[in-house]
Amino acid sequence: MTRSTYVVALGSNRHGRHGGPVAEVAAALDALRAIGTVTASRTITSAPIGPSLRRFCNAVAIVRSADEPRDMLRRLKAIERAFGRRRGARWSARVIDLDIVLWSGGAFRAAELVIPHRLFRDRDFVLRPLLDIAPHWRDPITGLSVRQLHARLTRRRALPRRDFAGAGP
């Protein structure tokens, strides 16, 4: 049996059957352990993206499983449904969100799934916890490590220069 390794991002910003967002993420990590071996990051909080007003609780898990990518996606969607997740507005409040971010097989593309996740390079709430547990994992598209991607995302940038020449007192 061939084992695959997945990076799964977890997020919650609503109370659900297990309690608040921290409890929902912890319960989702337990559900992932039923799929395979799990190494979990610390849990962090992050600002919402889009219309939601509630802060998110986020974590990342490395899951080792015999599942192929489509099978893993089906399992993650089943966990989301069991937690009470319903499809709705994009980036809205949610009890749990589980996304495949990376896969040991490299890149994968199907109608329902693209690996690596299209936006993970721009998301501190994915890269920061992943940095704790897999800093050397490489993005199969850019070849950059998680450490390098996080450094690029969080590096200080100079403020744009303004030309005040000709401005009056």
C-alpha positions, 0 to 999 in steps of 0.5 A: 500500500502506497502512503501519501502525505497531505498538508491540510489547512483547517479553519473555523470562525463559528460555534458548532457541535463541538463548541467554539472555533478552537474546539471545532478545529481540535475536533476536526484534527481528531477526525483527521486522525481517523484517516491516517497519521496526523502531525498538527501545528499549533492553533493560531487566530487570524483576521477574516478574508472577505465579508465575514466579521469573525476572526478565524482559528487556524491550524495545519495538519500533515496527514499520512494516508493511503488515499489518492487526492480525490479520495482525500478530498471526499473524506474532507468534505464528509468531515465538513458535512458531519460538522454541519458545514453547508455550502454558502457564500464564499469566504463567509463564516463557517464551522469548519473548512478543510483544504488540501494545500500540498501533497507528497505527489507534487502537483495535481489538477482535476475539475474539483481539486487543484494541488497545490492550493492556488492561494496558499502562498499568499496566506500567512494563516497557512504558512505560519503554522506550516512553518512550525511543522514542515519548514522544508516542504517545497512548493512543487510549482515554485520550488521554494520551501515553506520557510522561503515562501513565508519569508517572502510573504512577511518581509518588510517592504519600503513605503512608497516614496512621495514626492512633496516637491512643489507642495506649499507650506 
